[in-house]
Amino acid sequence: MTKRSVTIPDEAVIRRIHVIRGQKVMLDRDLAELYGVETRRLNEQVRRNIDRFPEDFMFGMTSKELADWKSQFATSNREVMGLRKRPLVFTEHGVLMLSSVLNSKTAVAVNIQIIRVFTKMRAMLLTHKDLLLELERIRTKTGEHDRKFQVIFRYLKQMEKRETDRVLLAEVAKSKPRTPVGFKVERKK
């Protein structure tokens, strides 16, 4: 099998990327499936080359992490997910290191695709980060404008209240008969 004949859709890789311990990772069984090898063979190669996989490249999932991960998929039976034991979990760097341990052309080609997907995801996150920063800047500006508008509305309400009071006083004044103002002069008859 040549490098060119291995094509895996990006979506197939993205579906297999999970967030555990705040890192984007892939499970040993998912990588084995993509590489076309058995999970136990992949793990054997990792154990033979364990010095290439420090904790930030690969780690074993804890029982709690496994339970949390499985609960995301609403499964209660280990067999349903195909997990009889806790899987090894590989970070982006661990996946990259796997290409040096698994020497098949398929593994190298698949690794290149996986690394490209990780790179695309990172680029998308940076783009979204820029968008989030811009939205925060706009929200801050809007917040300043909101305060200014609140002051304007407060003044408008005060002016409206004064005008309402003036109109009410005028209405009250019209409804009462006015007492004449000034000197009373008696008329002679």
Secondary structure, DSSP 8 states (H G I E B T S, - for coil): --GGG----HHHHHTTEEEETTEEEEEHHHHHHHHTS-HHHHHHHHHHTGGG--TTTEEE--HHHHHHHHHHTT---HHHHT-SS--EEEEHHHHHHHHHH--SHHHHHHHHHHHHHHHHHHHHHHHHHHHHHHHHHHHHHHHHHHHHHHHHHHHHHHHHHHHHHHHHHHHHHHHS-----S-------
